[in-house]
Each structure stands twice: as structure tokens, then as C-alpha cells.
Amino acid sequence: MATRKAPVRTPAASKKNTTNKKSGSGSGSGGGYSVKKNDDKQILKALKQLLEGGFAKARDQQLANIDTMYATQDADLLKGYGLRSEQLGLARKDNDKSEADASFANLANRARETQDILAQTAEQGAGESDTAKAQLMAIQNWDANQGEVNRSYFDTVRSVNNAVNDLNVDTRTARINLATQMLGDKQQAWANYQNQMVETATQAANLRANPYSNVYKKNAGDYKKIVDNAKKVWVNPGVDKAITAWEGAAQPEEGELNNTELGNVATVQQPKKPTGASTGAIKAWED
């Protein structure tokens, strides 16, 4: 009896090979590099947009924000200065009113004391010389009281003037500090801008210098742009002279009173001495 041979079955090698061929076209190094090339184009395009205006636009907006903030703070500082100056001006007016009231009351008191002295000397039968001497008491009392009024007035004037000086100096210093801070913020904004330009130009230069990239360009001059950007430094103009020379609207005022000016001193002519009975008159009477 003849034996049958079993049919030979070949494994599905052809299918495996077919699968390898299909998958090999997408997983090789060539496919990955083509994606990289496309990325380089997009990256370089984005870097150019930043270098050609993107960073500058952001810088300008940041500088505008700094100016706006500075203007707001300086205006608020001057507003506070104006309010405090107004209060000091009211203190000056109150001092003037107080001095005027006290001086008038002192004059009235001198007149009253003079009348009392005249009445008392008349009752005692004092002569003209004694009456004149008695009136000196009222004048001396008036002078002492007026001296206290004047001293109080000028002390207050000096106190207000010191407050005005302090306010002016403090406000000017605060404005200078505020302007200095503003300039420092601008300098920092420009420094950040230049650093961004240098770093971005370096990235673009590295892409264009890569011979395996499709954005490669020999001697593109990118490194010169890097050096040029690195050399640029913002020149600080310094604090505006209008601020450094600012003295304030409320300036100290010298106090003046009518009774302290020589031109207003009252001059009184010396009265004639009292004339009593002379020897000649007695002799003529006897005759």
C-alpha cells in the first residue's frame, strides 16, 4: 500500500515581508528628517516675525505702560502737595487774624488803662509832670503785651515756613525718586528687549548655519546682527530739569507787622514842660 506525503505548507512569510515593506517607508530616518525640515521653516518664520517687529511692539507697549503709571503717580503726588500747601496757607491766614485780634485788644487795653490812670491822678490832684509819668505805666504795659503778641506771631510764621520748606524738599525728593524709578524701569525694558533680540537672532543664526536644514544659507550675516544687537544700550537721559529745579508753589513768606517797621513808628513831639510860678511873676504880683 502506497503512502501519501503530507502537503507542505509554507508559513506566511510573504505577508510578513509585505508588512515590513509597508511600515518601513514611514519609520525610516528619512521620514523623520522631512518633518524636521518643515519644523525649521516654521521656526525660522516665527523668529523673523519676532525680530522684525514682534519684540519692538511688546517693548513699546511696556514703555507706554511705564509712562502711564509714572504720570498717574506724579499727578497724585502733586495733588497731595497742593492739599497740604492749602492747609499751610490757611495756617498763615489764621496767624494773621490772631495777631490782629490780639494787637487790637492790646491797644484797647492801653486806652482803658490810660483813662483809669488819668482819672486817678486827677482825683489826687497830681500835676502835669506826675500825670505824664503815670501814663508811662500804661504804655510800658502795652509794650510788654505787644512784645508777647509779636513773639507768638513770628514763632508761628517760622513754624509754618519750616513746614513749607520741608514740604517742598520732601515733594521734590519724592518726584526725583519717582522719575528715577521710571527711568530704571525703562532701562530694564530696553535691556530685556536687547537680550531677546540677541537670543532670538542666535537661534535664527544656528538654524541657518545648519547644513542639514533646508533653511541653511551660507554667510547669511546673522552673526553680525547678533553683535550689533548686543552693542546697543539705551542711553538714560536723566531726570528732567523741570523736576530737579522744582521749588514748589508755596514759598515761605516773611512775616511783617505794622508795629515792627521803622517807617510806621509813631513820633510824638516832646510836650512843653509845666511852667509854675516863676520868680519874676511873683515879684510882679507883689508890686
VOMI-516933 format. One record per residue (C-alpha): x, y, z; residue in one letter; chain; residue number from 1. Coordinates in steps of 0.2 Angstrom, whole numbers, m for minus. Layout:
BEGIN
SITE  east north    up residu chaine num
SITE     X     Y     Z      A      A NUM
...
***
This chain:
BEGIN
SITE  east north    up residu chaine num
SITE     0     0     0      M      A   1
SITE     7    16    m6      A      A   2
SITE    10    30     7      T      A   3
SITE     4    48     4      R      A   4
SITE    15    63     8      K      A   5
SITE     8    77    18      A      A   6
SITE     6    93     8      P      A   7
SITE    20   106    13      V      A   8
SITE    13   122    20      R      A   9
SITE    24   137    19      T      A  10
SITE    22   150    33      P      A  11
SITE    15   167    30      A      A  12
SITE    32   174    26      A      A  13
SITE    26   184    11      S      A  14
SITE    13   193    22      K      A  15
SITE    26   197    35      K      A  16
SITE    38   203    22      N      A  17
SITE    24   213    14      T      A  18
SITE    20   221    31      T      A  19
SITE    38   226    33      N      A  20
SITE    39   234    17      K      A  21
SITE    24   245    20      K      A  22
SITE    29   250    38      S      A  23
SITE    47   253    33      G      A  24
SITE    43   268    22      S      A  25
SITE    36   278    36      G      A  26
SITE    48   273    50      S      A  27
SITE    64   276    42      G      A  28
SITE    76   291    46      S      A  29
SITE    72   299    30      G      A  30
SITE    53   302    35      G      A  31
SITE    58   309    52      G      A  32
SITE    70   322    45      Y      A  33
SITE    57   328    32      S      A  34
SITE    46   333    47      V      A  35
SITE    61   341    55      K      A  36
SITE    64   352    39      K      A  37
SITE    46   358    39      N      A  38
SITE    48   362    58      D      A  39
SITE    64   373    54      D      A  40
SITE    54   383    41      K      A  41
SITE    40   387    53      Q      A  42
SITE    53   391    67      I      A  43
SITE    63   402    57      L      A  44
SITE    47   411    51      K      A  45
SITE    42   414    69      A      A  46
SITE    59   420    74      L      A  47
SITE    59   433    59      K      A  48
SITE    42   439    65      Q      A  49
SITE    49   442    82      L      A  50
SITE    65   450    76      L      A  51
SITE    56   461    63      E      A  52
SITE    43   469    75      G      A  53
SITE    36   457    87      G      A  54
SITE    48   462   101      F      A  55
SITE    48   480    97      A      A  56
SITE    29   481    98      K      A  57
SITE    30   472   115      A      A  58
SITE    43   484   121      R      A  59
SITE    34   500   115      D      A  60
SITE    18   494   125      Q      A  61
SITE    29   491   140      Q      A  62
SITE    36   508   139      L      A  63
SITE    19   516   137      A      A  64
SITE    13   507   152      N      A  65
SITE    28   514   162      I      A  66
SITE    24   532   156      D      A  67
SITE     6   530   161      T      A  68
SITE    10   523   178      M      A  69
SITE    23   537   181      Y      A  70
SITE    11   551   176      A      A  71
SITE    m3   544   187      T      A  72
SITE     9   543   202      Q      A  73
SITE    17   560   199      D      A  74
SITE     0   568   197      A      A  75
SITE    m6   560   214      D      A  76
SITE    10   567   222      L      A  77
SITE     7   584   216      L      A  78
SITE   m12   583   221      K      A  79
SITE    m6   579   239      G      A  80
SITE     6   593   239      Y      A  81
SITE    m7   605   234      G      A  82
SITE   m19   600   248      L      A  83
SITE    m5   601   261      R      A  84
SITE     0   618   254      S      A  85
SITE   m18   624   255      E      A  86
SITE   m18   619   274      Q      A  87
SITE    m2   629   277      L      A  88
SITE    m9   644   268      G      A  89
SITE   m24   643   280      L      A  90
SITE   m12   642   295      A      A  91
SITE    m4   658   289      R      A  92
SITE   m21   667   287      K      A  93
SITE   m26   661   305      D      A  94
SITE   m10   668   312      N      A  95
SITE   m13   685   304      D      A  96
SITE   m30   685   311      K      A  97
SITE   m25   680   328      S      A  98
SITE   m11   694   328      E      A  99
SITE   m23   707   323      A      A 100
SITE   m36   702   336      D      A 101
SITE   m23   702   350      A      A 102
SITE   m15   719   344      S      A 103
SITE   m32   727   344      F      A 104
SITE   m36   721   361      A      A 105
SITE   m19   727   367      N      A 106
SITE   m22   744   360      L      A 107
SITE   m40   744   368      A      A 108
SITE   m32   739   385      N      A 109
SITE   m19   753   384      R      A 110
SITE   m33   766   381      A      A 111
SITE   m43   759   395      R      A 112
SITE   m28   759   407      E      A 113
SITE   m23   777   402      T      A 114
SITE   m41   783   406      Q      A 115
SITE   m40   775   423      D      A 116
SITE   m23   782   427      I      A 117
SITE   m29   800   422      L      A 118
SITE   m44   798   432      A      A 119
SITE   m34   793   447      Q      A 120
SITE   m21   806   446      T      A 121
SITE   m35   819   444      A      A 122
SITE   m43   813   460      E      A 123
SITE   m26   815   469      Q      A 124
SITE   m23   832   462      G      A 125
SITE    m7   827   453      A      A 126
SITE     2   840   442      G      A 127
SITE     6   838   423      E      A 128
SITE    23   830   426      S      A 129
SITE    16   817   438      D      A 130
SITE     2   814   426      T      A 131
SITE    13   811   411      A      A 132
SITE    24   800   421      K      A 133
SITE     9   790   427      A      A 134
SITE     4   787   409      Q      A 135
SITE    20   778   406      L      A 136
SITE    14   764   416      M      A 137
SITE     0   760   403      A      A 138
SITE    12   762   388      I      A 139
SITE    25   750   396      Q      A 140
SITE    11   738   400      N      A 141
SITE     6   739   382      W      A 142
SITE    24   737   375      D      A 143
SITE    26   721   386      A      A 144
SITE    10   714   380      N      A 145
SITE    13   718   362      Q      A 146
SITE    30   710   363      G      A 147
SITE    22   694   368      E      A 148
SITE    10   696   353      V      A 149
SITE    23   699   341      N      A 150
SITE    34   685   348      R      A 151
SITE    20   672   346      S      A 152
SITE    16   679   329      Y      A 153
SITE    34   677   322      F      A 154
SITE    36   660   331      D      A 155
SITE    21   654   321      T      A 156
SITE    27   661   305      V      A 157
SITE    44   652   307      R      A 158
SITE    35   636   311      S      A 159
SITE    24   637   295      V      A 160
SITE    39   642   285      N      A 161
SITE    48   627   291      N      A 162
SITE    34   616   287      A      A 163
SITE    33   624   269      V      A 164
SITE    52   621   267      N      A 165
SITE    50   603   272      D      A 166
SITE    35   600   261      L      A 167
SITE    44   607   246      N      A 168
SITE    60   597   249      V      A 169
SITE    51   581   253      D      A 170
SITE    40   583   237      T      A 171
SITE    54   587   226      R      A 172
SITE    64   572   233      T      A 173
SITE    49   561   230      A      A 174
SITE    47   567   212      R      A 175
SITE    65   564   209      I      A 176
SITE    64   546   216      N      A 177
SITE    49   543   206      L      A 178
SITE    57   549   190      A      A 179
SITE    72   539   194      T      A 180
SITE    62   523   196      Q      A 181
SITE    53   527   180      M      A 182
SITE    69   528   171      L      A 183
SITE    76   512   179      G      A 184
SITE    60   503   173      D      A 185
SITE    63   509   155      K      A 186
SITE    81   504   156      Q      A 187
SITE    76   487   161      Q      A 188
SITE    63   486   147      A      A 189
SITE    76   491   134      W      A 190
SITE    89   478   142      A      A 191
SITE    76   464   141      N      A 192
SITE    72   469   123      Y      A 193
SITE    90   469   118      Q      A 194
SITE    93   452   126      N      A 195
SITE    78   445   117      Q      A 196
SITE    84   451   101      M      A 197
SITE   101   443   104      V      A 198
SITE    94   427   109      E      A 199
SITE    82   426    95      T      A 200
SITE    95   431    82      A      A 201
SITE   106   417    89      T      A 202
SITE    93   404    87      Q      A 203
SITE    89   410    69      A      A 204
SITE   108   410    65      A      A 205
SITE   110   392    72      N      A 206
SITE    96   386    61      L      A 207
SITE   103   395    45      R      A 208
SITE   120   388    49      A      A 209
SITE   115   370    50      N      A 210
SITE   120   362    33      P      A 211
SITE   107   348    36      Y      A 212
SITE    92   360    37      S      A 213
SITE    83   366    22      N      A 214
SITE    84   384    29      V      A 215
SITE   103   383    28      Y      A 216
SITE   111   398    20      K      A 217
SITE   130   401    20      K      A 218
SITE   137   418    26      N      A 219
SITE   119   425    29      A      A 220
SITE   126   438    40      G      A 221
SITE   116   433    55      D      A 222
SITE   131   433    67      Y      A 223
SITE   134   452    63      K      A 224
SITE   116   455    68      K      A 225
SITE   119   447    84      I      A 226
SITE   134   458    88      V      A 227
SITE   125   474    83      D      A 228
SITE   111   470    94      N      A 229
SITE   122   466   109      A      A 230
SITE   131   483   107      K      A 231
SITE   115   493   108      K      A 232
SITE   112   501   125      V      A 233
SITE    98   513   130      W      A 234
SITE   105   530   134      V      A 235
SITE    97   536   151      N      A 236
SITE    93   554   148      P      A 237
SITE    92   558   167      G      A 238
SITE    79   566   177      V      A 239
SITE    70   581   169      D      A 240
SITE    77   598   174      K      A 241
SITE    59   603   177      A      A 242
SITE    58   591   191      I      A 243
SITE    76   594   199      T      A 244
SITE    74   613   198      A      A 245
SITE    56   612   205      W      A 246
SITE    54   623   221      E      A 247
SITE    36   621   224      G      A 248
SITE    21   633   223      A      A 249
SITE    20   638   241      A      A 250
SITE    36   648   246      Q      A 251
SITE    40   653   263      P      A 252
SITE    34   671   267      E      A 253
SITE    42   683   279      E      A 254
SITE    31   690   292      G      A 255
SITE    28   708   294      E      A 256
SITE    19   719   307      L      A 257
SITE    15   737   306      N      A 258
SITE    22   740   324      N      A 259
SITE    39   732   319      T      A 260
SITE    43   743   304      E      A 261
SITE    53   758   307      L      A 262
SITE    43   768   294      G      A 263
SITE    27   766   304      N      A 264
SITE    34   771   321      V      A 265
SITE    23   785   328      A      A 266
SITE    33   800   333      T      A 267
SITE    27   811   347      V      A 268
SITE    34   828   350      Q      A 269
SITE    40   831   367      Q      A 270
SITE    27   842   377      P      A 271
SITE    32   858   385      K      A 272
SITE    37   857   402      K      A 273
SITE    25   863   415      P      A 274
SITE    28   881   420      T      A 275
SITE    24   885   438      G      A 276
SITE    25   902   447      A      A 277
SITE    42   910   442      S      A 278
SITE    51   922   452      T      A 279
SITE    48   936   440      G      A 280
SITE    29   933   441      A      A 281
SITE    29   933   460      I      A 282
SITE    39   949   460      K      A 283
SITE    27   957   448      A      A 284
SITE    12   951   459      W      A 285
SITE    20   959   474      E      A 286
SITE    22   975   465      D      A 287
***
